[in-house]
Structures are given as C-alpha cells and as structure tokens.
Amino acid sequence: MKSETIVNPGLEGVIAAQTRLSSVDGQAGELIIAGFPVAELAGKATFEETVYLLWHDALPNSEQLTAFQKALASERVLSQVTLDLLAGIAAQKVPVIDALRMAASTLSLRTPNEAATDNAERDAYALVARFPTIVAAYWRLVNGAEPVAPRSDLHHAANFLYMLSGEVPSAERARALETYWNTVSDHGLNASTFTARVIISTQSDMVSAIVGAIGALKGPLHGGAPGPALDMVFEIGDASSAEPYLRAKLARGERLMGFGHRVYKVRDPRAEVLSAAAARLYQRDGDMTLYNRARQVEQTALALLAEFKPEHKLQTNVEFYTALLLHGLGLSKDLFTPTFATGRIAGWTAHGFEQRRLNRLIRPQSVYVGPKDRRWVPRAER
Ligand SMILES: CC(C)(COP(=O)(O)OP(=O)(O)OC[C@H]1O[C@@H](n2cnc3c(N)ncnc32)[C@H](O)[C@@H]1OP(=O)(O)O)[C@@H](O)C(=O)NCCC(=O)NCCS
C-alpha cells in the first residue's frame, strides 16, 4: 500500500456487510427494523417478539411465541459461578456495565453434562435471557440488597423491573420498557454490532462476540451518553438557565450529550418514538415538570448547535430521550447503559447468526507511517 493512500479512520461510508436486520437512512431520518419502520414496531411488539423477528426474519405466530417465551424464561436463572462473581465484584463497586461484561463471560460455562462445543444458539438464548438477571442481581448486590430471583411467569420486560425493585410493575411501565428495548434492538453497523461481527468473522464464539460488543457499547460516544445527558438536564435546573449553561459548554469546546450522530443528519427517529413514550409515562405519573424542562433544554441546545456548528446539522439523538424514559421508569443512571445492552443484545445475537451464515473474515488494512530503517541498539547504550 502506498503512503498517499486515502485513510478513513472512522470507516464512514464503508459498507462492510449486507444485512436483513435493520436499515438506517441518516438523511431521511428513517430506521427500519427487519422490514418494520421503528415507529410501527416499537410500541406494539413484546421484546420477545422483536428478538424472534430478528433471529427468524418473521413474526412468530401464537404457538411459536409461547414456545419462544417459555424457552427464554427457562434460561433466566444465573449459575452459582455467575452469582459468586457478581457478589465478589460488588464489593469493589465496579460500574454496572463492567459487571455485566465480566458476568457475560461466565455464560460460556457449560453444565457438567453439556458438551463444551460451540453452540451459538444455546449461547444466544442464555445471553438474551440472563442479561436482565445479571444487571438486576448486580444492582441489588452493589446496593446492599439480596438479588431477587427471576419469575418465569412474567414477560421479559416485566421480569426485569420486578427483579430490580422486587415489585411486579404495572402493564404501562413494562410496555414503556419494551418500547425502549424494541427501539434500540438493532441499528445497522454501529460500533458494538461491528465489534460483534468482527469477532464472529474469525469463527470465534457468540459469548466472546457479545463480551466484545459490551466493551464497545460502554464508551460515551456510543452507549454511554444517556447518563451525562440527564446530568445536563438536572444541572441546568430551571429552564431559564439552559441558554447560558449550554452556551458556556459549547464555548469551552465541550460536546452536548444526546446530540449529534455519525449517520443521522436529521432528528433520530428513535428520539421521536422515545419522546412520545416518555411523555405517556410522565403524564400517567402526573408530573410533567422534568419532561417539559427536557424539551426546553432540547430546543435551546438545537438552536445553539445550529449557531456554533452550522455546517454539521447536529440533531437530537436516541440517548437524550432514553435518559428521560429510563429515569421515568425509576432506573438510576448507572443502569442506563446496561439496560441499553439488554435491548441491543437482540441485534447483536441476530448479527452474530447472520455473520456466521455469510461469513468472510473481516480484516481491513492500515497504512504504516513509521520509519523503516531503525537499527537495534543494545540495552546498555539506550
Ligand atoms: C455521536 C458522535 C460521536 C458522532 O460524531 P462524529 O460523526 O464522529 O462527528 P465528529 O466528531 O466528526 O463531529 C463533527 C463536528 O461536530 C461537533 N459535534 C458533534 N457532536 C457534537 C455535540 N454533541 N455537541 C457539540 N459539538 C458536536 C464536533 O465537535 C465537530 O466539530 P468540529 O468539526 O468543529 O471539530 C458525536 O455527535 C458526539 O460526540 N455526540 C455526543 C455524544 C452522544 O450523544 N453519543 C450518543 C450517540 S447515539
């Protein structure tokens, strides 16, 4: 490769996979998930239906759905090894997303009678089913409470909220979480999904791919943004402080969390779905103060981003309303990114299956820009 080769460090515009899982059109502000516009799917499907849809490229009929729900529910219980690990790391109070990454690795363990062969399907069931159990168990341990055992009679979303609080949530709250999970279930070749596909492309296993994906997701440029986005709304407090606060931030060259996207140059369609879901939730709870304040912050932020970065078309992204919705569900901000992972696991595993079917080792190239004529210097002479 010659040194004048054009380097594309962010791989923008590079098409590295064909997929039937989702389509992201950044100019039109359109997200299609397995054939469904996100707004058509998100508020209607149960999370189990979305996982089935992504894995099988079709919605399940009633019989198939019942069997699928049952199979997933039967995989929810954590092994003693996973629980012991969570208890051990809770003592060090590591962030929940790191605990999830460490505990996800233990899902490679087989029961004594199980063959230690690669079984992507078995791993995918365990990963989808146990992510909520891991997150909820760790959350309780780190807060000095005993984990609440999963209940197989509850749906995936209701069971997660139940394991966090010990109380069965209302149908509306479970619905709000499902709408969130469906909305973020898949999103083209984002950084964590790409990571998972790269790992699968080496013919490595599903658990390894997902552990890598969690590592990619946790960064603030990807799935780590909703916590800081909510902090911003709280720090602003009264809406009249929004303008000076945000202006000062931008003048210091800081980024506003929850705004901007590598692909979307118009409003992220997921922000639309989540903003409506958050509005319903806050309305039901009878206090729209925070929701209204967030909308004012959003409007001010958009006006200032247009003023400071007019050429970049920076718009609200999914994380801004994720923060509001998950906060409305009573989730602490330490749970935001792990809860994102418990939804995105649907897409990660589906991409894992797809990559296995169409596999070609993913192996780009780099341009070497260092010297080529160094000579070895003995240690004593350096
Ligand atoms: C998501 C994100 C990483 C995508 O960015 P990207 O495609 O890599 O864009 P770039 O980093 O090339 O940014 C382009 C320009 O817009 C600015 N910009 C991008 N997002 C910005 C934000 N949220 N606030 C302020 N400025 C921003 C950059 O500073 C840069 O300006 P410059 O050219 O004057 O230096 C970026 O928008 C961001 O950091 N957003 C905040 C974090 C966030 O919300 N992440 C969740 C994503 S779903």
The ligand as an SDF file (V2000), in Angstrom:
LIG
                    3D

 48 50  0  0  0  0  0  0  0  0999 V2000
  -22.2190   10.7520   18.2410 C   0  0  0  0  0  0  0  0  0  0  0  0
  -20.9430   11.4620   17.7790 C   0  0  0  0  0  0  0  0  0  0  0  0
  -19.7320   10.7500   18.3760 C   0  0  0  0  0  0  0  0  0  0  0  0
  -20.8730   11.3820   16.2690 C   0  0  0  0  0  0  0  0  0  0  0  0
  -19.8760   12.2080   15.8900 O   0  0  0  0  0  0  0  0  0  0  0  0
  -18.9640   12.1370   14.5960 P   0  0  0  0  0  0  0  0  0  0  0  0
  -19.6870   11.6590   13.4230 O   0  0  0  0  0  0  0  0  0  0  0  0
  -17.7340   11.3930   14.9470 O   0  0  0  0  0  0  0  0  0  0  0  0
  -18.7590   13.6580   14.4360 O   0  0  0  0  0  0  0  0  0  0  0  0
  -17.4540   14.4390   14.6710 P   0  0  0  0  0  0  0  0  0  0  0  0
  -16.8080   14.0220   15.9470 O   0  0  0  0  0  0  0  0  0  0  0  0
  -16.6690   14.3340   13.4070 O   0  0  0  0  0  0  0  0  0  0  0  0
  -18.0190   15.8970   14.8810 O   0  0  0  0  0  0  0  0  0  0  0  0
  -18.2400   16.8110   13.8320 C   0  0  0  0  0  0  0  0  0  0  0  0
  -18.2870   18.2010   14.4140 C   0  0  0  0  0  0  0  0  0  0  0  0
  -19.4820   18.3550   15.1780 O   0  0  0  0  0  0  0  0  0  0  0  0
  -19.1640   18.6370   16.5260 C   0  0  0  0  0  0  0  0  0  0  0  0
  -20.0680   17.8490   17.3660 N   0  0  0  0  0  0  0  0  0  0  0  0
  -20.5170   16.5880   17.1510 C   0  0  0  0  0  0  0  0  0  0  0  0
  -21.3660   16.2290   18.1270 N   0  0  0  0  0  0  0  0  0  0  0  0
  -21.4410   17.2890   18.9590 C   0  0  0  0  0  0  0  0  0  0  0  0
  -22.1530   17.5110   20.1600 C   0  0  0  0  0  0  0  0  0  0  0  0
  -22.9500   16.5900   20.6890 N   0  0  0  0  0  0  0  0  0  0  0  0
  -22.0030   18.6990   20.7870 N   0  0  0  0  0  0  0  0  0  0  0  0
  -21.1950   19.6560   20.2590 C   0  0  0  0  0  0  0  0  0  0  0  0
  -20.4960   19.5010   19.1240 N   0  0  0  0  0  0  0  0  0  0  0  0
  -20.6070   18.3350   18.4850 C   0  0  0  0  0  0  0  0  0  0  0  0
  -17.7230   18.2060   16.7150 C   0  0  0  0  0  0  0  0  0  0  0  0
  -17.0970   18.9380   17.7420 O   0  0  0  0  0  0  0  0  0  0  0  0
  -17.1440   18.5230   15.3610 C   0  0  0  0  0  0  0  0  0  0  0  0
  -16.9250   19.8990   15.2790 O   0  0  0  0  0  0  0  0  0  0  0  0
  -15.5990   20.4950   14.5840 P   0  0  0  0  0  0  0  0  0  0  0  0
  -15.5810   19.9480   13.1980 O   0  0  0  0  0  0  0  0  0  0  0  0
  -15.8070   21.9670   14.6780 O   0  0  0  0  0  0  0  0  0  0  0  0
  -14.4610   19.9880   15.4220 O   0  0  0  0  0  0  0  0  0  0  0  0
  -20.9680   12.9350   18.2410 C   0  0  0  0  0  0  0  0  0  0  0  0
  -22.0470   13.6220   17.6640 O   0  0  0  0  0  0  0  0  0  0  0  0
  -20.9790   13.0900   19.7500 C   0  0  0  0  0  0  0  0  0  0  0  0
  -19.9160   13.0250   20.3850 O   0  0  0  0  0  0  0  0  0  0  0  0
  -22.1980   13.2730   20.3800 N   0  0  0  0  0  0  0  0  0  0  0  0
  -22.2900   13.3970   21.8020 C   0  0  0  0  0  0  0  0  0  0  0  0
  -22.2890   12.0110   22.4330 C   0  0  0  0  0  0  0  0  0  0  0  0
  -23.5840   11.2600   22.1830 C   0  0  0  0  0  0  0  0  0  0  0  0
  -24.6600   11.8020   22.3070 O   0  0  0  0  0  0  0  0  0  0  0  0
  -23.4230    9.9810   21.8530 N   0  0  0  0  0  0  0  0  0  0  0  0
  -24.5330    9.0910   21.6010 C   0  0  0  0  0  0  0  0  0  0  0  0
  -24.6330    8.7690   20.1570 C   0  0  0  0  0  0  0  0  0  0  0  0
  -26.1030    7.8560   19.7800 S   0  0  0  0  0  0  0  0  0  0  0  0
  1  2  1  0
  2  3  1  0
  2  4  1  0
  2 36  1  0
  4  5  1  0
  5  6  1  0
  6  7  2  0
  6  8  1  0
  6  9  1  0
  9 10  1  0
 10 11  2  0
 10 12  1  0
 10 13  1  0
 13 14  1  0
 14 15  1  0
 15 16  1  0
 15 30  1  0
 16 17  1  0
 17 18  1  0
 17 28  1  0
 18 19  1  0
 18 27  1  0
 19 20  2  0
 20 21  1  0
 21 22  1  0
 21 27  2  0
 22 23  1  0
 22 24  2  0
 24 25  1  0
 25 26  2  0
 26 27  1  0
 28 29  1  0
 28 30  1  0
 30 31  1  0
 31 32  1  0
 32 33  2  0
 32 34  1  0
 32 35  1  0
 36 37  1  0
 36 38  1  0
 38 39  2  0
 38 40  1  0
 40 41  1  0
 41 42  1  0
 42 43  1  0
 43 44  2  0
 43 45  1  0
 45 46  1  0
 46 47  1  0
 47 48  1  0
M  END
$$$$
